[in-house]
Amino acid sequence: MTDYDYEKHQAAANTIRGLAMDAVQKAKSGHPGMPMGMADVATVLWTRYLKHDPNHPEWPDRDRFILSAGHGSMLLYSLLFLSGYEGMTLEELQNFRQWDSKTPGHPEYGHTIGVEMTTGPLGQGISSAVGMALAEHMLAERYNRPDFDIVDHYTYVIASDGDLMEGISHEACSLAGHLGLGKLIVFYDDNSISIDGSTQISFTEDVLKRFDAYGWHTELIDGHDPTAVIAATEIAQSVSDRPSIIACRTKIGFGSPHKEGTSSAHGEPLGEEEVLLTKKALGLPLDEKFYVADGVKASFSRDGSQFAAWHKLWEKYAEAHPKGAMAYQDALAGRLPANLEELLPKFMVGKAAGTRVFSGQVIAALAPHIPSLIGGSADLTGSNKTNIPDTTDVQKDDFNGRYIRFGVREHGMGAILNGLSLHGGFRPFGGTFLVFSDYMRGSIRLAAIMGLPVIYVFTHDSIGVGEDGPTHQPIEQTTSLRLIPNMTVIRPGDGTETAYAWQAALENKSGPTALILSRQGVPTLEESNSNAMRGAYILRECLHDSEDPQVLLIGTGTELQIALQAQELLADRGVSARVISMPSWELFDQQPIEYQDTVLPPHLPARVSIEAGVTCGWKKYVGDQGVAIGLDRFGASAPYARVYEELGLTAEAVAIAAEALLVED
């Protein structure tokens, strides 16, 4: 290829290798092998193809670059440094893996400018990239006009053997092939090495045949031949109806005389002596650490022309299509209707339905007013009630749709939701049974770490699942989700609370929200109200207004009805009880202490909570003198009312526990 400067390429690639070696060696920790092996591929991509602008890192039409093999973070940090991203200095490279540096062990979204997502858990990056590519296709379908392709970019990924071994990548990449995401291009670091040694000891499948079966375009190249990388990239760009994976045969630790091609180059420093030997082999100066060859930064620099051309196109687009421009800006900003609360459906008092049914009605009411609200289900649409009426499905021939059929792919769905959120332009939600949230936990945790406003619709929330038995009855899942920092969990008790749970979820822009919804029916209560968004509130005062409460009964979800029934039993026995609805621990904990003390007065220690799940964590709210009624065992198969009775989740049990507290007092 006559127009490619091999000398400049080699200087750039070897500079990356030297920076990676030196940073890992200085930190005495890290993964030098992958950056050294993929330096050639990354150099070609970042100097020749990647559309980005360090001066405008939030440019919506930039290409997305995902380092799915996040352990090789020094590759990304070197690229950001050489390209001139704000904050990524040589000093930051020298502070690799140190406290408060911009170069943590694995890339962190929101911490380092230019990092598109937090990666490290293998499989997450490539799977979330599917969501990013899907977002690009959907936005292009919605907002592009003839001669105005304001959305036209690629999602590039560098993935490792480990990424492709993890099951999540199978799920997401299968769906990517089904949808024909032609703007997704994966560079597979095919170096045949994992931590334990050669991949031959555990990973001998034909990866490209697998991806061919998924419906991907596939190609095998020498990852150290820049001309092969160029040719393969351009072919992949020309394939518009399929995602592409390019298997790049590389040598991990490229250039190291004794560690090239070995597992020891993966996750440990090369050693001072080996670093010097490698620098000698690569032609790098031996007496200088963190060396940057002359002219290398110029190879990676951008003159701003790509962004300027897009911005000029955008201005013309906004003039020619003002409504489209406004809608696109609203979508990117995640704007909600100013009258959101007024748009919530009002449910008739006494109307009984599962909170999943109420949730479906909320979706139907809000979707016409929030065009960016999109969602789907892991093959449980009829059960989750997540369908968006009067819209089409997202399919290969219709990216204008709003509903995504994820198939039985919960983990892949979780990562794709993250990618949709990270890309911008959509407010995604996904549904499945609560018990299957376990399959999604890695993706949910990353959403919380990154502060992504993803909404999870988890239905069939308790032993109320009934006949399906303990495998499908979530006992520990609600509490398990509450354990995740920056995660908001809401378990509404009726239709009104469900509507306000959706409002709280949509207004939460700083992290994910899980809506925990029931299958069995509950009546809408006269007393339930918008205070549900405060996490807990006084639902019903003592049945005799003149009485002060002797005991507080705290319920969530369907068990709120049991608390109300217990209040009546206690009243007949001369005990005054106040009923507290507590749909969300997290929202309640955010309230001023004055409000918390109003709902749970410190001078009323006699408290009984009831929730059809493990009791872990409830002591914070019932106190040392209170009682948490729940299930610290698995459920059973039977009609749900019988299961509740047999397992002791009854109004009588609550009343007895309350009376016992008063006797003890």
C-alpha positions as CSV (number, residue, x, y, z in Angstrom):
1,M,0.0,0.0,0.0
2,T,1.9,3.0,-1.3
3,D,0.2,5.7,0.7
4,Y,0.9,4.3,4.1
5,D,4.0,5.4,5.9
6,Y,5.4,2.3,7.5
7,E,8.2,4.2,9.3
8,K,5.7,6.5,11.0
9,H,3.5,3.5,11.8
10,Q,6.4,1.6,13.5
11,A,7.4,4.7,15.5
12,A,3.8,5.1,16.8
13,A,3.2,1.4,17.5
14,N,6.5,1.0,19.3
15,T,5.9,4.2,21.3
16,I,2.7,2.7,22.6
17,R,4.6,-0.5,23.5
18,G,7.2,1.5,25.4
19,L,4.6,3.5,27.3
20,A,2.7,0.3,28.3
21,M,5.9,-1.4,29.4
22,D,7.1,1.5,31.4
23,A,3.8,2.3,33.1
24,V,3.2,-1.3,34.2
25,Q,6.8,-1.6,35.4
26,K,6.6,1.6,37.4
27,A,3.3,0.5,39.0
28,K,4.7,-3.0,39.6
29,S,1.2,-4.0,38.5
30,G,-0.8,-4.3,35.2
31,H,-1.1,-6.0,31.9
32,P,1.6,-5.1,29.3
33,G,1.1,-8.0,26.9
34,M,-2.1,-7.0,25.2
35,P,-1.2,-3.3,24.5
36,M,2.1,-4.5,23.0
37,G,0.3,-7.1,20.9
38,M,-2.5,-4.8,19.6
39,A,-0.4,-1.7,19.2
40,D,-0.3,-2.2,15.4
41,V,-4.1,-2.6,15.1
42,A,-4.8,0.4,17.4
43,T,-2.3,2.6,15.6
44,V,-4.0,2.0,12.2
45,L,-7.5,2.5,13.6
46,W,-6.7,5.7,15.6
47,T,-4.5,7.4,13.0
48,R,-6.4,6.5,9.9
49,Y,-10.1,5.7,10.6
50,L,-11.4,6.7,14.0
51,K,-13.7,9.7,13.7
52,H,-13.3,11.7,16.9
53,D,-12.1,15.1,18.2
54,P,-10.3,15.4,21.5
55,N,-11.5,19.0,21.7
56,H,-15.1,17.8,21.5
57,P,-15.2,14.5,23.3
58,E,-19.0,14.6,23.7
59,W,-19.6,15.1,19.9
60,P,-22.6,12.9,19.3
61,D,-21.5,11.7,15.9
62,R,-18.1,10.6,17.0
63,D,-17.1,7.0,16.4
64,R,-17.2,4.9,19.6
65,F,-14.1,3.0,20.6
66,I,-14.6,0.3,23.3
67,L,-11.6,-1.5,24.8
68,S,-13.5,-4.6,25.8
69,A,-10.2,-6.1,26.9
70,G,-10.1,-3.5,29.7
71,H,-7.2,-5.2,31.5
72,G,-5.0,-3.7,28.6
73,S,-6.0,-0.2,29.7
74,M,-2.5,1.2,29.0
75,L,-3.3,0.8,25.3
76,L,-6.3,3.2,25.7
77,Y,-4.5,5.6,27.9
78,S,-1.6,5.8,25.5
79,L,-4.0,6.5,22.6
80,L,-5.8,9.2,24.5
81,F,-2.5,10.8,25.5
82,L,-1.1,10.7,22.0
83,S,-4.3,12.1,20.6
84,G,-4.3,15.0,23.1
85,Y,-7.3,14.4,25.3
86,E,-7.7,16.8,28.1
87,G,-6.3,15.5,31.4
88,M,-4.3,12.6,29.9
89,T,-0.8,13.8,30.4
90,L,2.5,12.0,30.5
91,E,2.4,12.4,34.3
92,E,-0.9,10.6,34.4
93,L,0.7,7.7,32.4
94,Q,3.4,7.7,35.0
95,N,0.8,7.5,37.8
96,F,-0.8,4.4,36.3
97,R,-2.9,2.5,38.8
98,Q,-2.2,5.1,41.6
99,W,-4.7,6.9,43.8
100,D,-6.8,9.5,42.1
101,S,-5.0,9.2,38.8
102,K,-6.8,9.4,35.5
103,T,-5.2,6.0,34.6
104,P,-6.9,3.4,36.9
105,G,-6.3,-0.3,36.5
106,H,-9.3,-0.6,34.2
107,P,-10.9,2.2,32.2
108,E,-13.6,4.1,34.1
109,Y,-16.4,5.9,32.4
110,G,-16.9,9.4,33.7
111,H,-13.5,9.4,35.4
112,T,-11.3,9.8,32.3
113,I,-12.2,11.9,29.3
114,G,-12.4,9.8,26.2
115,V,-13.3,6.5,28.0
116,E,-16.6,5.5,26.5
117,M,-17.5,2.9,29.1
118,T,-16.1,1.1,32.2
119,T,-14.6,-2.2,31.1
120,G,-12.7,-4.9,32.8
121,P,-15.3,-7.7,33.5
122,L,-14.7,-9.6,30.3
123,G,-17.5,-9.8,27.8
124,Q,-19.2,-6.5,29.0
125,G,-17.5,-4.2,26.5
126,I,-18.2,-6.1,23.3
127,S,-21.8,-6.7,24.5
128,S,-22.5,-3.1,25.4
129,A,-21.0,-2.1,22.1
130,V,-23.9,-4.0,20.5
131,G,-26.2,-1.5,22.3
132,M,-24.2,1.4,21.1
133,A,-24.3,0.2,17.5
134,L,-28.0,-0.4,17.8
135,A,-28.5,3.2,19.1
136,E,-26.6,4.5,16.1
137,H,-28.9,2.6,13.7
138,M,-32.0,3.7,15.5
139,L,-31.1,7.3,15.7
140,A,-30.1,7.4,12.1
141,E,-33.4,5.9,11.1
142,R,-35.3,8.6,13.2
143,Y,-33.4,11.7,12.4
144,N,-31.4,11.5,9.2
145,R,-32.9,13.1,6.1
146,P,-31.9,13.0,2.5
147,D,-28.5,14.8,2.2
148,F,-28.4,15.2,6.0
149,D,-26.7,12.1,7.6
150,I,-26.2,13.8,11.0
151,V,-26.0,10.3,12.6
152,D,-23.4,8.3,10.7
153,H,-20.7,6.7,12.8
154,Y,-19.1,3.3,13.7
155,T,-18.7,1.4,16.9
156,Y,-15.2,-0.2,17.1
157,V,-14.2,-2.8,19.6
158,I,-11.0,-4.4,20.6
159,A,-11.9,-7.8,22.2
160,S,-9.9,-10.6,23.7
161,D,-10.2,-14.4,23.9
162,G,-11.6,-13.9,27.3
163,D,-14.3,-11.6,26.0
164,L,-15.4,-14.2,23.5
165,M,-15.3,-17.0,26.1
166,E,-17.7,-15.3,28.4
167,G,-21.3,-16.3,27.8
168,I,-22.6,-12.7,27.7
169,S,-20.8,-12.1,24.4
170,H,-22.5,-15.1,22.8
171,E,-25.9,-13.6,23.8
172,A,-25.3,-10.1,22.6
173,C,-23.4,-11.0,19.4
174,S,-26.1,-13.4,18.4
175,L,-28.6,-10.6,18.6
176,A,-26.3,-8.2,16.8
177,G,-26.1,-10.7,13.9
178,H,-29.9,-11.0,13.9
179,L,-30.3,-7.3,13.7
180,G,-27.6,-6.8,11.0
181,L,-25.7,-4.1,12.8
182,G,-23.4,-3.1,10.0
183,K,-21.7,-0.2,11.9
184,L,-20.2,-2.6,14.5
185,I,-16.7,-3.7,13.8
186,V,-14.8,-5.9,16.3
187,F,-11.0,-6.4,16.2
188,Y,-10.4,-9.7,17.9
189,D,-7.0,-10.0,19.6
190,D,-6.4,-13.6,18.5
191,N,-3.2,-14.2,20.5
192,S,-4.0,-17.7,21.7
193,I,-3.0,-16.9,25.3
194,S,-5.0,-16.7,28.5
195,I,-3.9,-16.4,32.1
196,D,-3.6,-20.1,32.6
197,G,-1.5,-20.5,29.4
198,S,-2.3,-21.4,25.8
199,T,-5.9,-21.2,24.9
200,Q,-5.5,-24.7,23.5
201,I,-6.1,-26.0,27.1
202,S,-9.7,-24.8,27.1
203,F,-10.7,-22.8,24.0
204,T,-10.4,-24.6,20.7
205,E,-13.6,-23.7,18.9
206,D,-13.5,-22.0,15.6
207,V,-14.5,-18.5,16.6
208,L,-15.0,-17.2,13.1
209,K,-17.3,-20.1,12.2
210,R,-19.3,-19.3,15.3
211,F,-19.6,-15.6,14.3
212,D,-20.4,-16.6,10.7
213,A,-23.3,-18.7,12.1
214,Y,-24.4,-15.6,14.0
215,G,-24.7,-13.8,10.7
216,W,-21.5,-11.7,11.0
217,H,-18.9,-10.8,8.3
218,T,-15.6,-12.5,9.4
219,E,-12.0,-12.2,8.4
220,L,-8.6,-13.5,9.6
221,I,-5.5,-11.3,9.2
222,D,-2.0,-10.9,10.5
223,G,-2.5,-8.3,13.3
224,H,1.1,-7.0,12.9
225,D,0.7,-6.2,9.2
226,P,-0.7,-2.7,9.0
227,T,-1.7,-3.2,5.3
228,A,-3.8,-6.2,6.3
229,V,-5.5,-4.2,9.0
230,I,-6.2,-1.4,6.6
231,A,-7.7,-3.7,4.0
232,A,-9.8,-5.7,6.5
233,T,-11.1,-2.5,8.0
234,E,-12.2,-1.1,4.7
235,I,-13.9,-4.3,3.7
236,A,-15.7,-4.3,7.1
237,Q,-16.8,-0.7,6.5
238,S,-18.2,-1.7,3.1
239,V,-20.4,-4.5,4.6
240,S,-23.5,-2.5,5.6
241,D,-25.9,-5.3,6.5
242,R,-23.8,-7.3,9.0
243,P,-21.5,-6.6,11.9
244,S,-17.9,-7.6,11.3
245,I,-15.3,-9.4,13.3
246,I,-11.7,-9.3,12.3
247,A,-9.5,-11.9,13.9
248,C,-6.1,-10.3,14.3
249,R,-3.4,-12.9,14.8
250,T,-1.0,-11.2,17.2
251,K,1.8,-12.0,19.6
252,I,1.1,-11.0,23.2
253,G,4.1,-9.0,24.6
254,F,5.2,-8.3,21.0
255,G,9.0,-7.5,20.9
256,S,9.9,-9.1,24.2
257,P,12.8,-11.5,23.6
258,H,11.8,-13.9,26.4
259,K,8.1,-13.2,27.1
260,E,6.5,-12.6,23.7
261,G,3.8,-15.2,23.2
262,T,3.7,-16.3,26.8
263,S,1.1,-16.1,29.5
264,S,3.5,-14.3,31.8
265,A,3.3,-11.3,29.5
266,H,-0.5,-11.1,30.2
267,G,-0.9,-9.8,33.8
268,E,2.5,-8.9,35.3
269,P,5.4,-6.5,34.6
270,L,8.0,-7.7,32.2
271,G,10.8,-7.0,34.7
272,E,13.5,-4.3,34.4
273,E,15.9,-6.4,32.5
274,E,13.3,-7.7,30.1
275,V,12.0,-4.1,29.5
276,L,15.5,-3.0,28.4
277,L,15.9,-6.0,26.2
278,T,12.6,-5.4,24.6
279,K,13.3,-1.7,24.0
280,K,16.6,-2.7,22.4
281,A,14.7,-5.1,20.1
282,L,12.2,-2.4,19.2
283,G,14.7,0.3,18.6
284,L,13.6,2.4,21.6
285,P,16.1,4.4,23.6
286,L,17.3,2.4,26.6
287,D,18.1,5.4,28.8
288,E,14.7,7.1,28.7
289,K,11.4,6.0,30.2
290,F,8.0,7.0,28.9
291,Y,9.7,7.9,25.6
292,V,7.6,9.5,22.9
293,A,9.2,9.4,19.4
294,D,9.3,12.7,17.4
295,G,6.3,13.2,15.3
296,V,4.2,10.4,16.9
297,K,1.7,12.8,18.6
298,A,1.3,14.5,15.2
299,S,0.3,11.2,13.7
300,F,-2.6,10.9,16.2
301,S,-3.7,14.6,16.2
302,R,-6.9,15.8,14.7
303,D,-7.2,19.2,13.0
304,G,-10.8,19.6,13.9
305,S,-12.0,19.3,10.3
306,Q,-14.2,16.3,11.0
307,F,-16.1,18.0,13.7
308,A,-16.3,21.3,11.8
309,A,-17.8,19.5,8.8
310,W,-20.4,17.8,10.9
311,H,-21.2,21.0,12.8
312,K,-21.7,22.8,9.5
313,L,-24.0,20.0,8.3
314,W,-25.9,20.2,11.6
315,E,-26.5,23.9,11.2
316,K,-28.0,23.3,7.8
317,Y,-30.0,20.4,9.1
318,A,-31.4,22.5,11.9
319,E,-32.4,25.2,9.5
320,A,-34.1,22.8,7.0
321,H,-35.6,20.5,9.7
322,P,-36.1,22.5,12.9
323,K,-38.6,20.0,14.4
324,G,-36.2,17.1,13.8
325,A,-33.3,19.0,15.2
326,M,-35.2,19.9,18.3
327,A,-36.4,16.4,18.8
328,Y,-32.8,15.1,18.4
329,Q,-31.5,17.5,20.9
330,D,-34.2,16.6,23.4
331,A,-33.4,12.9,22.9
332,L,-29.7,13.5,23.5
333,A,-30.4,15.6,26.6
334,G,-32.9,13.0,28.0
335,R,-35.5,15.7,28.5
336,L,-38.8,14.6,30.1
337,P,-42.2,16.3,29.7
338,A,-42.5,19.2,32.2
339,N,-46.0,17.8,33.1
340,L,-44.8,14.3,33.7
341,E,-46.9,13.7,36.8
342,E,-50.0,14.9,35.0
343,L,-49.4,12.3,32.3
344,L,-49.4,9.4,34.8
345,P,-52.6,7.2,34.6
346,K,-55.0,7.5,37.5
347,F,-56.2,4.1,38.7
348,M,-59.7,3.7,40.2
349,V,-59.7,3.0,43.9
350,G,-60.3,-0.7,44.6
351,K,-59.3,-1.7,41.1
352,A,-57.2,-4.9,41.5
353,A,-54.4,-6.0,39.3
354,G,-50.8,-7.1,39.5
355,T,-48.4,-4.2,39.7
356,R,-46.9,-5.5,36.5
357,V,-50.3,-4.8,34.8
358,F,-50.3,-1.3,36.3
359,S,-46.8,-0.8,35.1
360,G,-47.8,-1.8,31.5
361,Q,-50.5,0.8,31.6
362,V,-48.0,3.4,32.8
363,I,-45.7,2.6,29.9
364,A,-48.7,2.9,27.5
365,A,-49.6,6.3,28.9
366,L,-46.1,7.8,28.9
367,A,-44.6,6.4,25.7
368,P,-46.4,8.7,23.3
369,H,-45.0,11.7,25.3
370,I,-41.4,10.4,25.7
371,P,-40.2,9.4,22.2
372,S,-36.8,8.4,23.6
373,L,-38.4,5.8,25.8
374,I,-37.6,2.4,24.3
375,G,-37.6,-1.0,25.8
376,G,-38.0,-4.7,25.5
377,S,-38.1,-8.0,27.3
378,A,-36.1,-11.2,27.4
379,D,-38.9,-13.2,25.7
380,L,-41.4,-12.5,28.5
381,T,-43.3,-9.6,27.0
382,G,-46.8,-11.0,27.8
383,S,-45.7,-11.6,31.4
384,N,-43.7,-8.5,32.0
385,K,-46.3,-6.2,30.3
386,T,-43.5,-4.2,28.8
387,N,-44.8,-3.8,25.3
388,I,-45.2,-0.3,23.9
389,P,-48.6,-0.1,22.2
390,D,-49.0,1.3,18.7
391,T,-45.3,0.9,17.9
392,T,-43.3,-1.6,15.8
393,D,-40.5,-4.0,16.9
394,V,-36.9,-3.1,16.2
395,Q,-35.8,-5.4,13.5
396,K,-33.2,-5.5,10.8
397,D,-35.5,-3.8,8.3
398,D,-37.1,-1.4,10.8
399,F,-34.8,0.5,13.2
400,N,-37.6,3.0,13.6
401,G,-39.3,0.6,16.0
402,R,-39.4,1.1,19.8
403,Y,-39.6,-2.4,21.1
404,I,-36.7,-4.8,21.3
405,R,-37.2,-8.5,21.3
406,F,-34.1,-9.6,23.2
407,G,-34.9,-13.3,23.2
408,V,-34.0,-15.5,26.1
409,R,-30.8,-13.4,26.7
410,E,-31.1,-11.7,30.1
411,H,-27.3,-11.0,30.5
412,G,-26.9,-9.8,26.9
413,M,-30.0,-7.6,27.4
414,G,-28.5,-6.0,30.5
415,A,-25.3,-5.1,28.6
416,I,-27.2,-3.9,25.5
417,L,-29.3,-1.6,27.7
418,N,-26.0,-0.2,29.1
419,G,-24.8,0.5,25.6
420,L,-28.0,2.2,24.5
421,S,-27.8,4.4,27.6
422,L,-24.1,5.2,27.1
423,H,-24.5,6.1,23.5
424,G,-27.2,8.7,24.3
425,G,-30.5,9.5,22.6
426,F,-32.6,6.8,24.4
427,R,-34.0,6.0,27.8
428,P,-34.0,2.2,27.8
429,F,-35.8,-0.3,29.9
430,G,-35.7,-4.1,29.9
431,G,-38.0,-6.7,31.4
432,T,-37.7,-10.2,32.8
433,F,-38.7,-12.2,35.9
434,L,-37.0,-10.9,39.1
435,V,-35.5,-14.2,39.8
436,F,-33.6,-14.0,36.5
437,S,-32.0,-10.7,37.5
438,D,-29.2,-12.9,38.8
439,Y,-28.3,-13.6,35.1
440,M,-27.9,-9.8,34.6
441,R,-26.0,-8.9,37.8
442,G,-22.7,-8.1,36.1
443,S,-24.4,-5.7,33.8
444,I,-26.5,-4.2,36.5
445,R,-23.5,-3.6,38.7
446,L,-21.7,-1.8,35.8
447,A,-24.7,0.4,35.2
448,A,-24.6,1.4,38.9
449,I,-20.8,2.0,38.7
450,M,-21.2,4.2,35.6
451,G,-24.3,5.9,36.9
452,L,-26.5,4.9,33.9
453,P,-30.2,5.7,34.2
454,V,-31.3,2.2,32.9
455,I,-34.7,1.0,34.1
456,Y,-35.3,-2.7,34.9
457,V,-38.8,-4.0,34.9
458,F,-38.6,-7.1,37.2
459,T,-41.9,-8.9,37.5
460,H,-43.1,-12.0,39.4
461,D,-41.5,-10.6,42.4
462,S,-42.1,-13.1,45.2
463,I,-43.7,-16.4,46.3
464,G,-46.7,-15.0,44.7
465,V,-45.4,-16.8,41.6
466,G,-47.1,-19.7,43.3
467,E,-47.2,-23.0,41.3
468,D,-43.9,-22.4,39.5
469,G,-42.1,-23.2,42.8
470,P,-38.8,-22.2,44.4
471,T,-36.8,-22.0,41.2
472,H,-39.0,-19.1,40.0
473,Q,-39.8,-17.5,43.4
474,P,-37.3,-14.7,44.1
475,I,-36.5,-14.7,47.8
476,E,-33.1,-13.0,48.0
477,Q,-33.1,-11.0,44.8
478,T,-34.7,-7.8,46.0
479,T,-32.4,-7.5,48.9
480,S,-29.5,-8.5,46.7
481,L,-30.2,-5.6,44.4
482,R,-30.5,-3.2,47.3
483,L,-26.9,-4.1,48.2
484,I,-25.6,-2.5,45.0
485,P,-24.4,1.1,45.7
486,N,-26.1,3.7,43.5
487,M,-28.9,1.3,42.7
488,T,-32.5,2.4,43.4
489,V,-35.0,-0.4,44.1
490,I,-38.7,0.3,44.2
491,R,-41.3,-2.2,45.1
492,P,-44.7,-0.5,44.8
493,G,-47.8,-1.7,46.6
494,D,-50.6,-0.7,44.2
495,G,-51.4,1.1,41.0
496,T,-50.8,4.6,42.3
497,E,-47.4,3.7,43.8
498,T,-46.5,1.9,40.5
499,A,-47.2,5.1,38.5
500,Y,-45.1,7.2,40.9
501,A,-42.4,4.5,40.8
502,W,-42.1,5.0,37.1
503,Q,-41.9,8.8,37.6
504,A,-39.1,8.3,40.1
505,A,-37.3,6.0,37.8
506,L,-37.5,8.4,34.9
507,E,-36.4,11.3,37.0
508,N,-33.4,9.4,38.3
509,K,-30.6,10.5,35.9
510,S,-27.7,9.3,38.1
511,G,-28.1,5.6,38.3
512,P,-30.2,2.5,37.4
513,T,-33.6,1.8,38.9
514,A,-35.2,-1.6,39.4
515,L,-39.0,-1.8,39.5
516,I,-40.0,-4.8,41.5
517,L,-43.5,-5.8,40.3
518,S,-46.0,-8.5,41.3
519,R,-47.9,-11.1,39.3
520,Q,-50.8,-11.4,41.8
521,G,-53.4,-8.7,42.0
522,V,-53.6,-5.9,44.6
523,P,-56.3,-3.2,44.9
524,T,-55.5,0.4,44.4
525,L,-55.8,2.2,47.7
526,E,-57.4,5.5,48.4
527,E,-54.6,6.6,50.6
528,S,-51.6,5.9,48.3
529,N,-50.0,9.0,46.8
530,S,-47.0,10.7,45.4
531,N,-45.1,10.3,48.7
532,A,-44.2,6.9,47.4
533,M,-41.4,8.8,45.6
534,R,-40.0,9.7,49.0
535,G,-39.4,6.0,49.6
536,A,-41.7,5.6,52.6
537,Y,-44.7,7.4,54.0
538,I,-47.6,7.1,56.4
539,L,-50.2,5.2,54.4
540,R,-52.9,4.8,57.0
541,E,-53.1,6.3,60.5
542,C,-54.6,4.4,63.3
543,L,-58.2,3.3,62.5
544,H,-59.4,5.4,65.4
545,D,-58.2,8.9,64.7
546,S,-58.1,9.8,68.4
547,E,-55.5,7.1,69.2
548,D,-51.8,7.4,69.1
549,P,-50.0,4.5,67.5
550,Q,-48.6,1.8,69.7
551,V,-46.9,-0.1,66.9
552,L,-45.8,0.6,63.3
553,L,-46.5,-1.9,60.6
554,I,-44.2,-1.5,57.6
555,G,-45.1,-3.2,54.3
556,T,-43.8,-3.2,50.7
557,G,-45.3,-4.5,47.5
558,T,-48.1,-7.0,47.8
559,E,-47.4,-7.4,51.5
560,L,-48.7,-3.9,52.0
561,Q,-52.2,-5.5,51.9
562,I,-51.2,-7.9,54.7
563,A,-50.1,-5.0,56.8
564,L,-53.4,-3.3,56.3
565,Q,-55.3,-6.5,57.3
566,A,-53.1,-6.8,60.4
567,Q,-54.0,-3.3,61.3
568,E,-57.7,-4.2,61.4
569,L,-57.0,-7.3,63.4
570,L,-55.0,-5.3,66.0
571,A,-57.7,-2.7,66.2
572,D,-60.3,-5.4,67.1
573,R,-57.9,-6.5,69.8
574,G,-57.5,-3.0,71.2
575,V,-54.1,-2.3,69.7
576,S,-53.6,0.9,67.7
577,A,-51.3,0.5,64.7
578,R,-50.1,2.9,62.0
579,V,-49.3,1.4,58.5
580,I,-46.2,2.6,56.7
581,S,-45.7,1.9,53.0
582,M,-42.0,1.6,52.2
583,P,-41.5,0.9,48.5
584,S,-37.9,2.1,48.4
585,W,-35.2,2.0,51.0
586,E,-32.9,4.1,48.8
587,L,-35.4,6.9,48.2
588,F,-36.3,7.0,51.9
589,D,-32.6,7.2,52.9
590,Q,-32.2,10.3,50.7
591,Q,-34.9,12.2,52.6
592,P,-34.1,14.8,55.3
593,I,-33.8,13.2,58.8
594,E,-36.8,15.3,59.9
595,Y,-39.0,13.6,57.3
596,Q,-37.6,10.2,58.2
597,D,-38.4,10.8,61.9
598,T,-41.9,11.8,60.9
599,V,-42.5,8.5,59.2
600,L,-40.6,6.3,61.6
601,P,-40.6,8.3,64.9
602,P,-37.7,7.3,67.2
603,H,-40.0,7.1,70.2
604,L,-42.0,4.3,68.6
605,P,-39.6,1.3,68.7
606,A,-42.4,-1.3,68.3
607,R,-42.2,-2.0,64.6
608,V,-43.0,-5.0,62.4
609,S,-42.1,-5.2,58.7
610,I,-43.4,-7.7,56.3
611,E,-41.9,-8.5,52.9
612,A,-42.0,-11.8,51.0
613,G,-38.2,-12.1,50.9
614,V,-35.2,-12.5,53.1
615,T,-35.2,-10.4,56.2
616,C,-31.6,-9.2,55.9
617,G,-31.3,-5.4,56.0
618,W,-34.7,-4.7,57.6
619,K,-33.2,-4.2,61.1
620,K,-32.1,-0.7,59.9
621,Y,-35.8,0.2,59.8
622,V,-37.4,-1.9,62.4
623,G,-34.6,-1.3,64.9
624,D,-33.2,-3.7,67.5
625,Q,-36.6,-4.0,69.2
626,G,-38.6,-4.6,66.1
627,V,-39.4,-7.7,64.1
628,A,-38.9,-8.4,60.4
629,I,-41.3,-11.0,59.0
630,G,-40.1,-12.5,55.7
631,L,-38.6,-15.6,54.2
632,D,-35.2,-16.8,55.1
633,R,-35.8,-20.0,53.2
634,F,-36.8,-20.9,49.6
635,G,-40.5,-21.0,48.6
636,A,-42.6,-23.9,47.5
637,S,-44.9,-25.0,44.7
638,A,-48.6,-24.4,45.3
639,P,-51.3,-21.8,44.6
640,Y,-49.8,-18.5,45.9
641,A,-52.3,-18.0,48.7
642,R,-51.5,-21.4,50.2
643,V,-47.8,-20.7,50.0
644,Y,-48.2,-17.4,51.9
645,E,-50.3,-19.2,54.5
646,E,-47.9,-22.1,54.9
647,L,-44.8,-19.9,55.1
648,G,-46.3,-17.6,57.7
649,L,-46.7,-14.4,55.7
650,T,-50.2,-13.6,57.0
651,A,-52.0,-10.8,58.8
652,E,-52.4,-13.0,61.8
653,A,-48.6,-13.5,62.0
654,V,-48.0,-9.8,61.8
655,A,-50.6,-9.1,64.5
656,I,-49.2,-11.7,66.8
657,A,-45.6,-10.3,66.4
658,A,-46.9,-6.8,67.1
659,E,-48.7,-7.9,70.3
660,A,-45.6,-9.7,71.4
661,L,-43.6,-6.5,71.1
662,L,-46.1,-4.6,73.2
663,V,-46.1,-7.4,75.9
664,E,-42.3,-7.2,76.0
665,D,-42.4,-3.5,76.2
